[in-house]
Amino acid sequence: MLYGFYAIKSKHGGEVNAIVANWISQASFKPRLIALCLQNTCYSDNLTEKGRVFAVNLFLKANVDSIKPFTKSRAKNPEKMKEAKFSEGPETGCPIL
């Protein structure tokens, strides 16, 4: 896996969210699996648990301005997903930045 900053996006029903992570680990080559941890009190953990889906975007140094809106919690920036440009993933419906 490439190193960088990651946006973890989650969805349940009509609710979507994105948070920033700087550590994700590959857990298996076959099948391809990753491991990540979410704080159990964060909004994305709740959406991921209920929706059972998430997506990961990798941001490189050149994309540093693109990731800034997702560094604040939903409580501090409740409109961050309304301001974000994203499409829905074809299989999961999770936001793809």
C-alpha positions as CSV (number, residue, x, y, z in Angstrom):
1,M,0.0,0.0,0.0
2,L,1.1,3.5,-0.6
3,Y,1.8,5.8,2.3
4,G,-0.1,9.1,2.6
5,F,-3.2,10.5,4.1
6,Y,-6.5,8.6,3.5
7,A,-10.1,9.7,3.5
8,I,-12.3,7.1,5.0
9,K,-15.9,7.5,3.7
10,S,-18.9,5.8,5.1
11,K,-22.6,5.6,4.3
12,H,-25.9,4.5,5.8
13,G,-29.2,5.3,4.2
14,G,-28.9,8.9,3.0
15,E,-26.2,9.9,5.5
16,V,-22.5,10.1,4.3
17,N,-19.3,11.1,6.1
18,A,-15.6,11.3,5.5
19,I,-12.7,11.4,8.0
20,V,-9.0,11.5,7.6
21,A,-6.7,8.7,8.6
22,N,-2.9,8.5,8.3
23,W,-2.5,4.8,9.0
24,I,-4.1,1.9,7.2
25,S,-2.5,-1.6,7.0
26,Q,-2.8,-4.3,4.4
27,A,-4.1,-7.3,6.3
28,S,-4.1,-9.9,3.5
29,F,-3.0,-10.3,-0.1
30,K,-5.5,-13.0,-1.1
31,P,-8.2,-11.9,-0.7
32,R,-7.1,-8.3,-0.6
33,L,-8.0,-6.9,2.8
34,I,-7.1,-3.8,4.8
35,A,-7.3,-3.1,8.5
36,L,-8.2,0.3,9.9
37,C,-9.4,1.6,13.3
38,L,-12.1,4.1,14.0
39,Q,-12.8,5.7,17.3
40,N,-16.0,4.2,18.5
41,T,-17.6,7.5,19.4
42,C,-17.0,9.1,15.9
43,Y,-19.9,9.6,13.5
44,S,-18.1,7.5,10.8
45,D,-17.9,4.5,13.1
46,N,-21.7,4.6,13.6
47,L,-22.3,4.9,9.8
48,T,-19.9,2.1,9.0
49,E,-21.4,-0.3,11.6
50,K,-24.9,0.4,10.4
51,G,-24.2,0.6,6.7
52,R,-21.6,-2.2,6.6
53,V,-19.6,-0.4,3.9
54,F,-16.8,2.1,3.6
55,A,-14.4,3.4,0.9
56,V,-10.8,4.7,1.1
57,N,-9.2,7.5,-1.0
58,L,-5.5,8.1,-0.9
59,F,-4.2,11.7,-0.9
60,L,-0.7,12.5,-1.9
61,K,1.2,15.7,-1.0
62,A,-0.1,17.4,-4.1
63,N,-3.6,16.9,-2.8
64,V,-3.1,18.5,0.6
65,D,-5.7,21.2,0.1
66,S,-8.3,18.6,-1.0
67,I,-8.2,16.8,2.3
68,K,-8.4,19.8,4.7
69,P,-12.3,19.9,4.9
70,F,-12.3,16.3,6.2
71,T,-9.8,17.0,9.1
72,K,-12.5,18.4,11.3
73,S,-15.2,16.3,13.0
74,R,-18.8,16.3,11.9
75,A,-19.6,18.1,15.1
76,K,-17.2,21.0,14.2
77,N,-18.1,21.0,10.5
78,P,-21.5,19.4,9.9
79,E,-21.8,20.7,6.3
80,K,-18.5,19.2,5.1
81,M,-20.1,16.6,2.9
82,K,-22.5,19.1,1.4
83,E,-19.5,21.2,0.3
84,A,-17.5,18.1,-1.0
85,K,-17.5,17.0,-4.6
86,F,-18.0,13.2,-4.8
87,S,-19.7,10.5,-6.7
88,E,-21.3,7.4,-5.3
89,G,-19.4,4.1,-5.6
90,P,-21.1,1.8,-8.1
91,E,-21.5,-1.2,-5.7
92,T,-21.6,0.3,-2.2
93,G,-22.9,3.8,-2.8
94,C,-20.1,5.1,-0.6
95,P,-18.7,8.6,-1.5
96,I,-15.8,8.5,-3.9
97,L,-13.8,11.8,-3.9
